[in-house]
């Protein structure tokens, strides 16, 4: 996903409502991106395809998505309606401050959960309650008056407790599209052969479909091209290798890149910093604050 960006947060909380004017967006209008913290995305109106990790959703008003750190996502408006949402970003090192003391918040927001996104549909009263808290949180975050940090903590606690209660016993949102077995199979093939060269001919021989059909089907159900998806998975592997102490050359060749210059260029564009800087930040324990 060559056009993605990693959003890094200096202040640990962002909170804002956003509206997009009526109109149909294209893939080029909205890039995939990821954050170094959790995103709480409340859909309030419009018609969108919401791509999160390996899933695609068509949300309805009141759908709340809790997206784990470092998960690729984007929402593309597909209709003539105004697209409205309320977004809270909370840096992952900050959310841990709310764990402990006998509460069960940690259970809801653990990074080791197998799913990349959790979701729940809010009823009208819950939408009103959530937005009321979020608006006060937004004001405290952006005005930053004396003692507003205390208010930020208070409103964050309200939001996290509200979300946890909504998740309890919830069956999640409806509206998730059914991903064909072909797309799932292609993803598994990519995982298993990530360090090798993967071509459309390889996929065609493996799955007995025309390469163009495989490519078009993959794009339809994931919102990204095969080339972009493979690149993103290789960058993710390279980041893990660097975090685990590998040098830049090792990360390059053990993540499937054959050209060192291309690796440096691609990594820097996707991550927002060079592999060397990423490695130094990892050693210094500073990645969560970059």
Protein Blocks (a to p, Z undefined) as FASTA:
>chain_A
ZZbccdddfblcdcddddddeddddfklpccdddfbdcddddfbdcddddehjbccddde
hiacdddehiacddddfbfbdcddddddddfklmmmmggjhiaklmmmcckbfbfbdcdd
ddfklmmmmmmmmmmmmmmmmnopghklmmmmmmmmmmmmmmmmmmnopabjehiacddf
klmmmmmmmmmmmmpccdfklmmmmnopafklmmmmmmmmnopafklmmmmmmmmmmmmm
mmnopafklmmmmnopabfklmmmmmmmmnopafklmmmmmmnopmmmZZ
